[in-house]
Amino acid sequence: MPKLTENALRYFAEPIDGRSKMGRALKAAERRRRAIATKLIGGLGRPPTEADEVWASNLASMVFRAEALESAGGDTIELRRLINQMLKPSAKPASAPQQEIRRSPAERWATKVEPSS
């Protein structure tokens, strides 16, 4: 049987339950994406819907990717353009429609304004 080097022994002794260097990096990336998504959800000013959570998660992933590319010296112009498009009010999911309150005919008639002459 071949003799294992010290590096090989460390490699095989490395735990595979998420405590490895890659596992720590993946967990840190997930925490950063969740932090971004939480801030986006908090900025809505209303209780989030499922569509809001998907929007925030997608946008958080794009922001995280842009940050990673920039730190590696990559070009993020197109990615930043997409992020800006997703931040526009028309790209955000609409809030749930409010149900119309039913009023009696007398209440509706009382609120009608007579046209002025």
C-alpha positions, -999 to +999 in steps of 0.1 A: +000+000+000+014+034-009+024+058+018+001+089+020+017+123+022+008+148+050-014+168+026-033+137+015-039+127+051-053+162+058-075+160+027-089+126+037-093+136+073-112+167+064-148+164+077-175+162+050-203+175+072-201+211+062-171+221+082-147+220+053-135+252+036-160+249+007-188+241+031-180+272+052-179+293+020-212+280+008-228+287+042-214+322+043-227+329+008-262+316+018-262+338+049-253+369+027-280+361+002-306+357+030-295+390+046-300+408+013-334+392+007-345+400+043-336+437+037-355+437+004-386+421+021-384+446+049-384+475+025-417+465+010-437+481+038-463+453+038-465+417+046-447+397+019-465+373-004-450+342-019-442+362-051-424+388-030-402+362-014-393+347-048-385+382-062-364+390-031-345+357-033-338+361-071-327+396-067-305+387-037-288+360-057-281+385-085-267+411-061-245+385-044-232+373-078-224+409-088-205+414-056-185+382-061-177+391-097-166+426-087-144+413-059-127+390-085-122+419-109-150+409-133-173+431-154-207+435-139-223+462-161-250+439-176-257+422-143-261+456-126-284+467-154-306+436-147-305+443-109-317+479-116-345+467-138-356+443-110-356+472-085-380+493-106-416+495-091-430+478-122-407+447-116-418+443-080-447+419-074-479+438-068-495+437-034-526+415-030-557+433-042-580+448-015-615+434-015-641+459-022-664+466+007-700+460-002-723+489+005-760+492+004-776+511-025-786+539+000-749+542+011-738+544-025-764+569-034-755+591-004-719+592-015-726+603-051-717+638-058-741+659-079-725+674-110-722+712-107-738+733-133 
